[in-house]
Amino acid sequence: MSKRAFITGITGQDGSYLAELLLKKGYEVHGLIRRASTFNTSRIDHLYVDPHDPSAKIFLHYGDLSDGARLVTLLAEIDPDEVYNLGAQSHVRVSFDEPEHTADTTGTGTVRLLEAVRLSGIETRFYQASSSELYGATPPPQNEETPFYPRSPYGAAKLYSYWITKNYREAYGMFAVNGILFNHESPRRGETFVTRKITRAVAAIKVGRQENLYMGNLDAIRDWGYAAEYVEGMWRMLQADEPDDYVLATGLPCTVRDFLRLSFDYVGLNWENHVRFDDRYLRPTEVDALIGDPTKAREKLGWKATVRPDELARLMVDADIEMLEHSGRPWSDEVSLESWREN
């Protein structure tokens, strides 16, 4: 029988790539989605099959991380072999505007899901999406032993989720792991996240639909990888013999300014002619540098990032140009890494 997986946040960037990966591995995939008056499943529409079809392997369920009772009944019904908690209010800047909501979904939502696993009595392996924002003000390079110092409501909420996951592992013997993922991007990244904001603007400026791009702090250093590779690392964590926590990262530093230059240079434009400063995009507390050390994941899981920041920028710009030229194109037709490298 095929394994069953349950994914919160399945409609997000990571959730869609993870669902693709698990389906390719023969899993039956169940996803949690919030009820809304508009459709919010564009990233996974290409995966969906009518549940009445005998070949269907992906199923969506209404629910929310704020509804613990629903989580208990869903898990008891689905009885998944693996649970991936990717659901969250995940925008760092927005977390300063909505700290209580961020705490409720990104923080308390995790303990609701862990408690649902415990109360439902299922035997499963649990993945918690942790974040490099845990490190905050702690200087790089950062690994699994680096002290945490979050600098945002989002980071603080993720810190609670990290420790409550470890607590349930130790208190109840759960196979529960934290994946501390550094920034990972793709053409499926939300349009308000800085990398996608940049590549969308580059595409729009290149085709004459936009003139300027407004940005905040350009000096922040980040470790940017390709999201499609990082979901493989998530899966590998749950295949290990023992539960543990792992950093996934490239180990390569890249400033926001660097990413701007790489993206604009690729289409033959000078970024300085188009980028304008707007202080509304500054955070009340900044995180200066996040650079991960993925040694443990490489040695114990055999996982390694292969896409460099310059490749990532070009891949995303190509995809956004394609998307502008062919609006309505499904996610599955985005410019692939393989085809981009061949060109």
Short mmCIF file of the C-alpha atoms (twelve columns), coordinates in Angstrom:
data_MODEL
# 
_entry.id   MODEL 
# 
loop_
_atom_site.group_PDB 
_atom_site.id 
_atom_site.type_symbol 
_atom_site.label_atom_id 
_atom_site.label_alt_id 
_atom_site.label_comp_id 
_atom_site.label_asym_id 
_atom_site.label_seq_id 
_atom_site.Cartn_x 
_atom_site.Cartn_y 
_atom_site.Cartn_z 
_atom_site.pdbx_PDB_model_num 
ATOM 1   C CA . MET A 1   0.000   0.000  0.000   1 
ATOM 2   C CA . SER A 2   1.180   3.514  -0.746  1 
ATOM 3   C CA . LYS A 3   2.159   5.817  2.088   1 
ATOM 4   C CA . ARG A 4   -0.190  8.650  3.074   1 
ATOM 5   C CA . ALA A 5   1.000   12.168 3.834   1 
ATOM 6   C CA . PHE A 6   -0.870  15.114 5.340   1 
ATOM 7   C CA . ILE A 7   0.371   18.607 4.466   1 
ATOM 8   C CA . THR A 8   -0.696  21.877 6.033   1 
ATOM 9   C CA . GLY A 9   0.112   24.830 3.799   1 
ATOM 10  C CA . ILE A 10  -0.239  22.656 0.701   1 
ATOM 11  C CA . THR A 11  -1.346  25.652 -1.404  1 
ATOM 12  C CA . GLY A 12  1.889   27.527 -0.663  1 
ATOM 13  C CA . GLN A 13  5.219   27.426 -2.458  1 
ATOM 14  C CA . ASP A 14  6.735   24.619 -0.387  1 
ATOM 15  C CA . GLY A 15  3.485   22.703 -0.084  1 
ATOM 16  C CA . SER A 16  3.013   22.534 -3.842  1 
ATOM 17  C CA . TYR A 17  6.568   21.328 -4.491  1 
ATOM 18  C CA . LEU A 18  6.315   18.816 -1.639  1 
ATOM 19  C CA . ALA A 19  3.003   17.484 -2.955  1 
ATOM 20  C CA . GLU A 20  4.593   17.012 -6.399  1 
ATOM 21  C CA . LEU A 21  7.548   15.181 -4.886  1 
ATOM 22  C CA . LEU A 22  5.420   12.851 -2.767  1 
ATOM 23  C CA . LEU A 23  3.060   12.050 -5.646  1 
ATOM 24  C CA . LYS A 24  6.062   11.106 -7.787  1 
ATOM 25  C CA . LYS A 25  7.164   8.795  -4.973  1 
ATOM 26  C CA . GLY A 26  3.775   7.086  -5.010  1 
ATOM 27  C CA . TYR A 27  2.256   8.687  -1.929  1 
ATOM 28  C CA . GLU A 28  -1.406  9.431  -1.366  1 
ATOM 29  C CA . VAL A 29  -1.382  13.122 -0.460  1 
ATOM 30  C CA . HIS A 30  -3.893  14.932 1.740   1 
ATOM 31  C CA . GLY A 31  -3.781  18.711 2.126   1 
ATOM 32  C CA . LEU A 32  -5.349  21.193 4.523   1 
ATOM 33  C CA . ILE A 33  -6.863  24.276 2.889   1 
ATOM 34  C CA . ARG A 34  -8.735  27.254 4.334   1 
ATOM 35  C CA . ARG A 35  -12.251 27.983 3.143   1 
ATOM 36  C CA . ALA A 36  -12.347 31.224 1.155   1 
ATOM 37  C CA . SER A 37  -14.773 32.951 -1.188  1 
ATOM 38  C CA . THR A 38  -12.173 32.822 -3.945  1 
ATOM 39  C CA . PHE A 39  -10.059 29.907 -5.151  1 
ATOM 40  C CA . ASN A 40  -6.570  29.826 -3.647  1 
ATOM 41  C CA . THR A 41  -5.250  26.573 -5.111  1 
ATOM 42  C CA . SER A 42  -3.435  27.855 -8.206  1 
ATOM 43  C CA . ARG A 43  -0.091  26.316 -7.211  1 
ATOM 44  C CA . ILE A 44  -1.566  22.812 -7.049  1 
ATOM 45  C CA . ASP A 45  -4.308  22.937 -9.683  1 
ATOM 46  C CA . HIS A 46  -2.100  21.006 -12.107 1 
ATOM 47  C CA . LEU A 47  -1.867  18.168 -9.556  1 
ATOM 48  C CA . TYR A 48  -5.533  17.894 -8.730  1 
ATOM 49  C CA . VAL A 49  -7.663  14.961 -9.917  1 
ATOM 50  C CA . ASP A 50  -11.402 14.657 -9.275  1 
ATOM 51  C CA . PRO A 51  -11.681 12.580 -6.082  1 
ATOM 52  C CA . HIS A 52  -14.335 10.443 -7.810  1 
ATOM 53  C CA . ASP A 53  -11.662 9.273  -10.236 1 
ATOM 54  C CA . PRO A 54  -10.195 5.924  -9.079  1 
ATOM 55  C CA . SER A 55  -6.716  7.211  -10.003 1 
ATOM 56  C CA . ALA A 56  -6.941  10.196 -7.647  1 
ATOM 57  C CA . LYS A 57  -3.991  10.421 -5.263  1 
ATOM 58  C CA . ILE A 58  -4.409  13.958 -3.894  1 
ATOM 59  C CA . PHE A 59  -7.255  15.033 -1.636  1 
ATOM 60  C CA . LEU A 60  -7.993  18.434 -0.090  1 
ATOM 61  C CA . HIS A 61  -9.742  19.019 3.222   1 
ATOM 62  C CA . TYR A 62  -11.146 22.233 4.660   1 
ATOM 63  C CA . GLY A 63  -9.702  23.186 8.015   1 
ATOM 64  C CA . ASP A 64  -7.422  25.615 9.789   1 
ATOM 65  C CA . LEU A 65  -4.521  25.553 12.219  1 
ATOM 66  C CA . SER A 66  -6.697  27.639 14.551  1 
ATOM 67  C CA . ASP A 67  -9.240  24.782 14.831  1 
ATOM 68  C CA . GLY A 68  -7.766  22.055 17.019  1 
ATOM 69  C CA . ALA A 69  -10.891 19.873 17.073  1 
ATOM 70  C CA . ARG A 70  -10.980 19.726 13.283  1 
ATOM 71  C CA . LEU A 71  -7.317  18.703 13.213  1 
ATOM 72  C CA . VAL A 72  -7.971  15.794 15.575  1 
ATOM 73  C CA . THR A 73  -10.860 14.418 13.525  1 
ATOM 74  C CA . LEU A 74  -9.002  14.875 10.228  1 
ATOM 75  C CA . LEU A 75  -5.886  13.062 11.403  1 
ATOM 76  C CA . ALA A 76  -7.919  10.217 12.861  1 
ATOM 77  C CA . GLU A 77  -9.772  9.882  9.555   1 
ATOM 78  C CA . ILE A 78  -6.741  10.133 7.250   1 
ATOM 79  C CA . ASP A 79  -4.282  8.214  9.487   1 
ATOM 80  C CA . PRO A 80  -1.217  9.562  7.653   1 
ATOM 81  C CA . ASP A 81  2.230   7.988  7.775   1 
ATOM 82  C CA . GLU A 82  3.793   11.462 7.612   1 
ATOM 83  C CA . VAL A 83  2.602   14.921 8.662   1 
ATOM 84  C CA . TYR A 84  4.266   18.043 7.254   1 
ATOM 85  C CA . ASN A 85  3.395   21.291 9.044   1 
ATOM 86  C CA . LEU A 86  4.130   23.999 6.475   1 
ATOM 87  C CA . GLY A 87  1.142   26.214 7.291   1 
ATOM 88  C CA . ALA A 88  1.867   29.629 8.795   1 
ATOM 89  C CA . GLN A 89  1.621   33.389 8.442   1 
ATOM 90  C CA . SER A 90  5.070   33.381 6.889   1 
ATOM 91  C CA . HIS A 91  5.778   36.967 5.859   1 
ATOM 92  C CA . VAL A 92  8.309   38.499 8.258   1 
ATOM 93  C CA . ARG A 93  7.432   42.155 7.593   1 
ATOM 94  C CA . VAL A 94  3.689   41.458 7.893   1 
ATOM 95  C CA . SER A 95  4.267   39.789 11.261  1 
ATOM 96  C CA . PHE A 96  5.062   43.223 12.726  1 
ATOM 97  C CA . ASP A 97  1.629   44.420 11.584  1 
ATOM 98  C CA . GLU A 98  -0.182  41.243 12.673  1 
ATOM 99  C CA . PRO A 99  1.781   39.871 15.637  1 
ATOM 100 C CA . GLU A 100 -1.183  38.239 17.365  1 
ATOM 101 C CA . HIS A 101 -2.388  36.479 14.222  1 
ATOM 102 C CA . THR A 102 1.193   35.361 13.508  1 
ATOM 103 C CA . ALA A 103 1.516   33.945 17.024  1 
ATOM 104 C CA . ASP A 104 -1.788  32.090 16.684  1 
ATOM 105 C CA . THR A 105 -1.049  30.427 13.335  1 
ATOM 106 C CA . THR A 106 2.735   30.206 13.188  1 
ATOM 107 C CA . GLY A 107 3.212   29.425 16.879  1 
ATOM 108 C CA . THR A 108 0.101   28.034 18.570  1 
ATOM 109 C CA . GLY A 109 -1.005  26.316 15.374  1 
ATOM 110 C CA . THR A 110 1.959   23.959 15.735  1 
ATOM 111 C CA . VAL A 111 1.030   22.784 19.204  1 
ATOM 112 C CA . ARG A 112 -2.562  22.293 18.058  1 
ATOM 113 C CA . LEU A 113 -1.327  19.998 15.306  1 
ATOM 114 C CA . LEU A 114 1.071   18.137 17.592  1 
ATOM 115 C CA . GLU A 115 -1.695  17.692 20.144  1 
ATOM 116 C CA . ALA A 116 -3.998  16.462 17.397  1 
ATOM 117 C CA . VAL A 117 -1.413  13.818 16.515  1 
ATOM 118 C CA . ARG A 118 -1.215  12.781 20.162  1 
ATOM 119 C CA . LEU A 119 -4.962  12.778 20.844  1 
ATOM 120 C CA . SER A 120 -5.878  10.959 17.641  1 
ATOM 121 C CA . GLY A 121 -3.584  8.117  18.627  1 
ATOM 122 C CA . ILE A 122 -2.074  7.730  15.151  1 
ATOM 123 C CA . GLU A 123 1.464   6.506  14.518  1 
ATOM 124 C CA . THR A 124 3.074   9.080  12.267  1 
ATOM 125 C CA . ARG A 125 6.242   11.028 11.602  1 
ATOM 126 C CA . PHE A 126 6.000   14.802 12.049  1 
ATOM 127 C CA . TYR A 127 7.902   17.522 10.190  1 
ATOM 128 C CA . GLN A 128 7.908   21.075 11.531  1 
ATOM 129 C CA . ALA A 129 8.904   23.880 9.163   1 
ATOM 130 C CA . SER A 130 11.337  25.919 11.207  1 
ATOM 131 C CA . SER A 131 13.151  28.955 9.841   1 
ATOM 132 C CA . SER A 132 16.507  30.693 9.709   1 
ATOM 133 C CA . GLU A 133 14.685  33.667 11.253  1 
ATOM 134 C CA . LEU A 134 15.203  31.814 14.541  1 
ATOM 135 C CA . TYR A 135 18.813  33.036 14.487  1 
ATOM 136 C CA . GLY A 136 18.001  36.702 13.940  1 
ATOM 137 C CA . ALA A 137 20.781  38.756 15.485  1 
ATOM 138 C CA . THR A 138 23.190  35.837 16.025  1 
ATOM 139 C CA . PRO A 139 26.188  36.215 13.661  1 
ATOM 140 C CA . PRO A 140 26.690  33.693 10.838  1 
ATOM 141 C CA . PRO A 141 27.464  31.025 9.908   1 
ATOM 142 C CA . GLN A 142 24.515  29.398 11.672  1 
ATOM 143 C CA . ASN A 143 24.068  25.673 12.272  1 
ATOM 144 C CA . GLU A 144 22.045  23.388 14.544  1 
ATOM 145 C CA . GLU A 145 24.100  24.408 17.601  1 
ATOM 146 C CA . THR A 146 23.963  28.185 17.046  1 
ATOM 147 C CA . PRO A 147 22.032  30.129 19.735  1 
ATOM 148 C CA . PHE A 148 18.684  31.581 18.647  1 
ATOM 149 C CA . TYR A 149 17.921  35.318 18.772  1 
ATOM 150 C CA . PRO A 150 14.756  36.035 16.742  1 
ATOM 151 C CA . ARG A 151 14.120  39.649 15.692  1 
ATOM 152 C CA . SER A 152 10.482  39.581 14.587  1 
ATOM 153 C CA . PRO A 153 7.093   38.290 15.764  1 
ATOM 154 C CA . TYR A 154 7.412   35.681 13.020  1 
ATOM 155 C CA . GLY A 155 10.799  34.532 14.317  1 
ATOM 156 C CA . ALA A 156 9.510   34.437 17.888  1 
ATOM 157 C CA . ALA A 157 6.504   32.358 16.847  1 
ATOM 158 C CA . LYS A 158 8.755   29.962 14.960  1 
ATOM 159 C CA . LEU A 159 10.952  29.699 18.054  1 
ATOM 160 C CA . TYR A 160 7.956   28.483 20.069  1 
ATOM 161 C CA . SER A 161 7.149   25.960 17.337  1 
ATOM 162 C CA . TYR A 162 10.734  24.716 17.320  1 
ATOM 163 C CA . TRP A 163 10.837  24.091 21.049  1 
ATOM 164 C CA . ILE A 164 7.335   22.630 21.337  1 
ATOM 165 C CA . THR A 165 8.232   20.147 18.577  1 
ATOM 166 C CA . LYS A 166 11.337  19.076 20.495  1 
ATOM 167 C CA . ASN A 167 9.238   18.882 23.667  1 
ATOM 168 C CA . TYR A 168 6.682   16.523 22.106  1 
ATOM 169 C CA . ARG A 169 9.537   14.406 20.741  1 
ATOM 170 C CA . GLU A 170 11.065  14.067 24.191  1 
ATOM 171 C CA . ALA A 171 7.856   13.914 26.253  1 
ATOM 172 C CA . TYR A 172 5.805   11.536 24.118  1 
ATOM 173 C CA . GLY A 173 8.398   9.718  22.034  1 
ATOM 174 C CA . MET A 174 7.108   11.181 18.782  1 
ATOM 175 C CA . PHE A 175 9.156   11.007 15.626  1 
ATOM 176 C CA . ALA A 176 9.130   14.805 15.315  1 
ATOM 177 C CA . VAL A 177 11.790  16.852 13.520  1 
ATOM 178 C CA . ASN A 178 12.553  20.500 12.869  1 
ATOM 179 C CA . GLY A 179 13.777  21.510 9.432   1 
ATOM 180 C CA . ILE A 180 15.572  24.833 9.885   1 
ATOM 181 C CA . LEU A 181 15.384  26.041 6.305   1 
ATOM 182 C CA . PHE A 182 17.211  29.128 5.153   1 
ATOM 183 C CA . ASN A 183 15.583  31.292 2.490   1 
ATOM 184 C CA . HIS A 184 14.376  29.184 -0.414  1 
ATOM 185 C CA . GLU A 185 12.710  30.733 -3.425  1 
ATOM 186 C CA . SER A 186 11.157  29.831 -6.768  1 
ATOM 187 C CA . PRO A 187 8.749   31.110 -9.430  1 
ATOM 188 C CA . ARG A 188 5.986   29.983 -7.063  1 
ATOM 189 C CA . ARG A 189 7.124   32.333 -4.308  1 
ATOM 190 C CA . GLY A 190 4.501   34.825 -3.155  1 
ATOM 191 C CA . GLU A 191 4.679   38.099 -5.037  1 
ATOM 192 C CA . THR A 192 5.307   40.214 -1.917  1 
ATOM 193 C CA . PHE A 193 8.438   38.280 -0.879  1 
ATOM 194 C CA . VAL A 194 11.567  40.177 -1.811  1 
ATOM 195 C CA . THR A 195 13.086  37.814 -4.395  1 
ATOM 196 C CA . ARG A 196 9.825   37.345 -6.300  1 
ATOM 197 C CA . LYS A 197 9.046   41.047 -5.955  1 
ATOM 198 C CA . ILE A 198 12.374  41.734 -7.660  1 
ATOM 199 C CA . THR A 199 12.056  39.183 -10.470 1 
ATOM 200 C CA . ARG A 200 8.463   40.148 -11.249 1 
ATOM 201 C CA . ALA A 201 9.514   43.797 -11.474 1 
ATOM 202 C CA . VAL A 202 12.482  42.948 -13.695 1 
ATOM 203 C CA . ALA A 203 10.180  41.062 -16.054 1 
ATOM 204 C CA . ALA A 204 7.617   43.869 -16.088 1 
ATOM 205 C CA . ILE A 205 10.262  46.549 -16.669 1 
ATOM 206 C CA . LYS A 206 11.865  44.506 -19.423 1 
ATOM 207 C CA . VAL A 207 8.583   44.216 -21.354 1 
ATOM 208 C CA . GLY A 208 7.660   47.869 -20.713 1 
ATOM 209 C CA . ARG A 209 4.855   47.384 -18.200 1 
ATOM 210 C CA . GLN A 210 6.616   48.980 -15.233 1 
ATOM 211 C CA . GLU A 211 9.226   51.684 -14.703 1 
ATOM 212 C CA . ASN A 212 10.381  51.587 -11.061 1 
ATOM 213 C CA . LEU A 213 10.764  49.143 -8.198  1 
ATOM 214 C CA . TYR A 214 10.476  50.377 -4.589  1 
ATOM 215 C CA . MET A 215 12.681  48.648 -2.037  1 
ATOM 216 C CA . GLY A 216 13.754  48.894 1.594   1 
ATOM 217 C CA . ASN A 217 16.999  47.561 3.086   1 
ATOM 218 C CA . LEU A 218 19.415  46.472 0.359   1 
ATOM 219 C CA . ASP A 219 22.257  45.485 2.686   1 
ATOM 220 C CA . ALA A 220 20.617  42.446 4.315   1 
ATOM 221 C CA . ILE A 221 22.580  39.251 3.614   1 
ATOM 222 C CA . ARG A 222 20.634  36.068 2.981   1 
ATOM 223 C CA . ASP A 223 21.279  32.458 1.981   1 
ATOM 224 C CA . TRP A 224 18.969  31.892 -0.993  1 
ATOM 225 C CA . GLY A 225 18.321  28.430 -2.424  1 
ATOM 226 C CA . TYR A 226 15.789  26.782 -4.728  1 
ATOM 227 C CA . ALA A 227 12.599  25.623 -2.991  1 
ATOM 228 C CA . ALA A 228 12.119  22.566 -5.227  1 
ATOM 229 C CA . GLU A 229 15.389  21.154 -3.852  1 
ATOM 230 C CA . TYR A 230 14.567  21.917 -0.226  1 
ATOM 231 C CA . VAL A 231 11.394  19.803 -0.115  1 
ATOM 232 C CA . GLU A 232 13.569  16.773 -0.890  1 
ATOM 233 C CA . GLY A 233 15.454  17.587 2.317   1 
ATOM 234 C CA . MET A 234 12.180  17.732 4.257   1 
ATOM 235 C CA . TRP A 235 11.239  14.276 3.024   1 
ATOM 236 C CA . ARG A 236 14.669  12.856 3.820   1 
ATOM 237 C CA . MET A 237 14.382  14.032 7.431   1 
ATOM 238 C CA . LEU A 238 11.330  11.817 7.892   1 
ATOM 239 C CA . GLN A 239 13.069  8.790  6.323   1 
ATOM 240 C CA . ALA A 240 15.955  8.861  8.822   1 
ATOM 241 C CA . ASP A 241 16.300  6.139  11.450  1 
ATOM 242 C CA . GLU A 242 16.017  8.601  14.340  1 
ATOM 243 C CA . PRO A 243 14.323  12.010 14.643  1 
ATOM 244 C CA . ASP A 244 16.632  15.003 14.691  1 
ATOM 245 C CA . ASP A 245 16.803  18.661 13.632  1 
ATOM 246 C CA . TYR A 246 18.604  19.837 10.492  1 
ATOM 247 C CA . VAL A 247 19.667  23.059 8.775   1 
ATOM 248 C CA . LEU A 248 19.058  23.220 5.017   1 
ATOM 249 C CA . ALA A 249 21.002  25.970 3.248   1 
ATOM 250 C CA . THR A 250 23.413  26.711 0.412   1 
ATOM 251 C CA . GLY A 251 26.075  28.293 2.620   1 
ATOM 252 C CA . LEU A 252 26.430  31.107 0.059   1 
ATOM 253 C CA . PRO A 253 25.886  34.745 1.143   1 
ATOM 254 C CA . CYS A 254 23.973  37.115 -1.134  1 
ATOM 255 C CA . THR A 255 22.773  40.635 -0.318  1 
ATOM 256 C CA . VAL A 256 19.479  42.018 -1.543  1 
ATOM 257 C CA . ARG A 257 21.561  44.401 -3.648  1 
ATOM 258 C CA . ASP A 258 23.392  41.421 -5.169  1 
ATOM 259 C CA . PHE A 259 20.101  39.750 -6.058  1 
ATOM 260 C CA . LEU A 260 18.873  42.979 -7.654  1 
ATOM 261 C CA . ARG A 261 22.038  43.289 -9.722  1 
ATOM 262 C CA . LEU A 262 21.958  39.641 -10.812 1 
ATOM 263 C CA . SER A 263 18.319  39.889 -11.856 1 
ATOM 264 C CA . PHE A 264 18.580  43.189 -13.759 1 
ATOM 265 C CA . ASP A 265 21.931  42.307 -15.375 1 
ATOM 266 C CA . TYR A 266 20.406  39.139 -16.777 1 
ATOM 267 C CA . VAL A 267 18.011  41.142 -18.975 1 
ATOM 268 C CA . GLY A 268 20.540  43.853 -19.821 1 
ATOM 269 C CA . LEU A 269 19.264  46.552 -17.443 1 
ATOM 270 C CA . ASN A 270 21.026  48.654 -14.813 1 
ATOM 271 C CA . TRP A 271 19.221  48.159 -11.515 1 
ATOM 272 C CA . GLU A 272 20.233  51.599 -10.247 1 
ATOM 273 C CA . ASN A 273 18.141  53.228 -12.984 1 
ATOM 274 C CA . HIS A 274 14.952  51.602 -11.730 1 
ATOM 275 C CA . VAL A 275 15.187  50.938 -7.973  1 
ATOM 276 C CA . ARG A 276 13.848  53.557 -5.542  1 
ATOM 277 C CA . PHE A 277 14.004  53.557 -1.743  1 
ATOM 278 C CA . ASP A 278 10.819  53.446 0.354   1 
ATOM 279 C CA . ASP A 279 11.146  53.289 4.136   1 
ATOM 280 C CA . ARG A 280 7.756   51.565 4.509   1 
ATOM 281 C CA . TYR A 281 9.567   48.343 3.590   1 
ATOM 282 C CA . LEU A 282 12.017  48.594 6.484   1 
ATOM 283 C CA . ARG A 283 11.441  46.353 9.504   1 
ATOM 284 C CA . PRO A 284 11.357  47.765 13.054  1 
ATOM 285 C CA . THR A 285 14.200  45.351 13.862  1 
ATOM 286 C CA . GLU A 286 16.423  44.161 11.049  1 
ATOM 287 C CA . VAL A 287 18.221  40.843 10.616  1 
ATOM 288 C CA . ASP A 288 21.607  41.656 9.127   1 
ATOM 289 C CA . ALA A 289 22.971  38.308 7.993   1 
ATOM 290 C CA . LEU A 290 21.699  34.723 7.705   1 
ATOM 291 C CA . ILE A 291 24.128  32.197 6.208   1 
ATOM 292 C CA . GLY A 292 23.520  28.540 6.914   1 
ATOM 293 C CA . ASP A 293 25.934  25.680 7.515   1 
ATOM 294 C CA . PRO A 294 24.258  22.545 6.038   1 
ATOM 295 C CA . THR A 295 27.082  20.141 6.952   1 
ATOM 296 C CA . LYS A 296 24.898  17.916 9.144   1 
ATOM 297 C CA . ALA A 297 22.232  17.485 6.440   1 
ATOM 298 C CA . ARG A 298 24.895  16.657 3.875   1 
ATOM 299 C CA . GLU A 299 26.619  14.097 6.076   1 
ATOM 300 C CA . LYS A 300 23.574  12.429 7.648   1 
ATOM 301 C CA . LEU A 301 20.868  12.836 4.990   1 
ATOM 302 C CA . GLY A 302 22.955  13.030 1.823   1 
ATOM 303 C CA . TRP A 303 21.222  16.310 0.938   1 
ATOM 304 C CA . LYS A 304 22.966  19.212 -0.788  1 
ATOM 305 C CA . ALA A 305 21.705  22.365 -2.496  1 
ATOM 306 C CA . THR A 306 22.954  22.702 -6.068  1 
ATOM 307 C CA . VAL A 307 21.296  25.921 -7.317  1 
ATOM 308 C CA . ARG A 308 23.364  29.043 -6.646  1 
ATOM 309 C CA . PRO A 309 21.830  32.508 -6.096  1 
ATOM 310 C CA . ASP A 310 22.835  33.667 -9.594  1 
ATOM 311 C CA . GLU A 311 21.155  30.636 -11.164 1 
ATOM 312 C CA . LEU A 312 18.092  31.156 -8.992  1 
ATOM 313 C CA . ALA A 313 17.748  34.796 -10.032 1 
ATOM 314 C CA . ARG A 314 17.956  33.931 -13.731 1 
ATOM 315 C CA . LEU A 315 15.557  31.000 -13.367 1 
ATOM 316 C CA . MET A 316 12.974  33.188 -11.638 1 
ATOM 317 C CA . VAL A 317 13.331  36.076 -14.105 1 
ATOM 318 C CA . ASP A 318 12.836  33.684 -17.025 1 
ATOM 319 C CA . ALA A 319 9.726   32.239 -15.406 1 
ATOM 320 C CA . ASP A 320 8.244   35.686 -14.704 1 
ATOM 321 C CA . ILE A 321 8.872   36.845 -18.256 1 
ATOM 322 C CA . GLU A 322 7.214   33.665 -19.534 1 
ATOM 323 C CA . MET A 323 4.297   34.245 -17.177 1 
ATOM 324 C CA . LEU A 324 3.787   37.814 -18.432 1 
ATOM 325 C CA . GLU A 325 3.893   36.665 -22.034 1 
ATOM 326 C CA . HIS A 326 1.569   33.721 -21.439 1 
ATOM 327 C CA . SER A 327 -0.761  34.853 -18.676 1 
ATOM 328 C CA . GLY A 328 -2.845  32.081 -17.210 1 
ATOM 329 C CA . ARG A 329 -0.134  29.498 -17.825 1 
ATOM 330 C CA . PRO A 330 -0.324  26.723 -15.185 1 
ATOM 331 C CA . TRP A 331 2.391   26.342 -12.579 1 
ATOM 332 C CA . SER A 332 3.511   23.021 -13.982 1 
ATOM 333 C CA . ASP A 333 4.670   24.757 -17.185 1 
ATOM 334 C CA . GLU A 334 7.085   27.149 -15.485 1 
ATOM 335 C CA . VAL A 335 10.619  27.327 -16.849 1 
ATOM 336 C CA . SER A 336 12.304  24.243 -15.432 1 
ATOM 337 C CA . LEU A 337 15.798  24.227 -13.970 1 
ATOM 338 C CA . GLU A 338 16.858  21.599 -16.494 1 
ATOM 339 C CA . SER A 339 15.639  23.526 -19.545 1 
ATOM 340 C CA . TRP A 340 17.119  26.759 -18.236 1 
ATOM 341 C CA . ARG A 341 20.530  25.194 -17.709 1 
ATOM 342 C CA . GLU A 342 20.431  23.685 -21.197 1 
ATOM 343 C CA . ASN A 343 19.893  27.163 -22.611 1 
# 
